[in-house]
Amino acid sequence: MRKHAIRLAILGVGLAAMPALAQGVPGNSPLNGGDRVAAQADRVGAQQVDALLVQAEQAARQGRLPLANELLERAETLALTRSTIAGTETTPMRDGPVARMAEARAAIARRDRAAAATLIAEAASLSRAQGL
């Protein structure tokens, strides 16, 4: 009986400590701005697809590929969560600017700065044409 009470007490303390352990070290989590690249992207302050793509292109040309990738991901997210025409919301957007953004991220993964910058510029042009 005593062992059972001790086990329950240990389990209770462990469960009580879980939320604190899950939060990690303050200031060192990507979710709370601890990720340096995400913090840099936050400082860019752009909230539009076109502005994010312009900043991503500049970052790619400067060789700041992690920042370019982060800005591209943010632009792609904005493009994919755009307002859509009723009845087309289940149709994935796989061409146009989103396709160019995916190709640019692949170029960044290959460390091909020139191709990434060119693809980002194409994505920006297409996004402007579509009014994103």
Contacts in CASP RR format, 6 or more apart in sequence:
PFRMAT RR
TARGET T0000
AUTHOR 0000-0000-0000
METHOD contacts of the structure
MODEL  1
MRKHAIRLAILGVGLAAMPALAQGVPGNSPLNGGDRVAAQADRVGAQQVD
ALLVQAEQAARQGRLPLANELLERAETLALTRSTIAGTETTPMRDGPVAR
MAEARAAIARRDRAAAATLIAEAASLSRAQGL
23 29 0 8 1.000
26 32 0 8 1.000
27 33 0 8 1.000
27 34 0 8 1.000
28 34 0 8 1.000
29 35 0 8 1.000
30 38 0 8 1.000
33 39 0 8 1.000
33 42 0 8 1.000
37 66 0 8 1.000
37 67 0 8 1.000
37 69 0 8 1.000
37 70 0 8 1.000
38 70 0 8 1.000
40 67 0 8 1.000
40 70 0 8 1.000
41 67 0 8 1.000
41 70 0 8 1.000
41 71 0 8 1.000
41 74 0 8 1.000
44 52 0 8 1.000
44 55 0 8 1.000
44 71 0 8 1.000
46 52 0 8 1.000
46 54 0 8 1.000
46 55 0 8 1.000
46 71 0 8 1.000
47 78 0 8 1.000
48 78 0 8 1.000
49 75 0 8 1.000
49 78 0 8 1.000
49 79 0 8 1.000
49 97 0 8 1.000
49 127 0 8 1.000
49 132 0 8 1.000
50 124 0 8 1.000
50 127 0 8 1.000
50 128 0 8 1.000
50 132 0 8 1.000
52 71 0 8 1.000
52 72 0 8 1.000
52 74 0 8 1.000
52 75 0 8 1.000
52 78 0 8 1.000
53 71 0 8 1.000
53 72 0 8 1.000
53 75 0 8 1.000
53 101 0 8 1.000
53 120 0 8 1.000
53 121 0 8 1.000
53 123 0 8 1.000
53 124 0 8 1.000
53 127 0 8 1.000
54 124 0 8 1.000
55 71 0 8 1.000
56 67 0 8 1.000
56 68 0 8 1.000
56 69 0 8 1.000
56 71 0 8 1.000
56 72 0 8 1.000
56 75 0 8 1.000
56 104 0 8 1.000
56 120 0 8 1.000
57 68 0 8 1.000
57 117 0 8 1.000
57 120 0 8 1.000
57 121 0 8 1.000
57 124 0 8 1.000
59 65 0 8 1.000
59 67 0 8 1.000
59 68 0 8 1.000
59 71 0 8 1.000
60 68 0 8 1.000
60 104 0 8 1.000
60 108 0 8 1.000
60 113 0 8 1.000
60 116 0 8 1.000
60 117 0 8 1.000
60 120 0 8 1.000
61 113 0 8 1.000
61 117 0 8 1.000
63 113 0 8 1.000
65 108 0 8 1.000
65 111 0 8 1.000
65 113 0 8 1.000
65 116 0 8 1.000
68 108 0 8 1.000
68 116 0 8 1.000
68 120 0 8 1.000
69 105 0 8 1.000
69 108 0 8 1.000
72 101 0 8 1.000
72 104 0 8 1.000
72 105 0 8 1.000
72 108 0 8 1.000
72 120 0 8 1.000
73 105 0 8 1.000
75 101 0 8 1.000
75 123 0 8 1.000
75 127 0 8 1.000
76 98 0 8 1.000
76 101 0 8 1.000
76 102 0 8 1.000
76 105 0 8 1.000
78 132 0 8 1.000
79 93 0 8 1.000
79 97 0 8 1.000
79 98 0 8 1.000
79 101 0 8 1.000
79 127 0 8 1.000
79 132 0 8 1.000
80 93 0 8 1.000
80 98 0 8 1.000
82 132 0 8 1.000
96 123 0 8 1.000
96 126 0 8 1.000
96 130 0 8 1.000
97 123 0 8 1.000
97 124 0 8 1.000
97 126 0 8 1.000
97 127 0 8 1.000
97 130 0 8 1.000
97 132 0 8 1.000
98 123 0 8 1.000
100 119 0 8 1.000
100 120 0 8 1.000
100 122 0 8 1.000
100 123 0 8 1.000
100 126 0 8 1.000
101 119 0 8 1.000
101 120 0 8 1.000
101 123 0 8 1.000
103 119 0 8 1.000
104 115 0 8 1.000
104 116 0 8 1.000
104 119 0 8 1.000
104 120 0 8 1.000
104 123 0 8 1.000
105 116 0 8 1.000
107 115 0 8 1.000
107 116 0 8 1.000
107 119 0 8 1.000
108 116 0 8 1.000
END
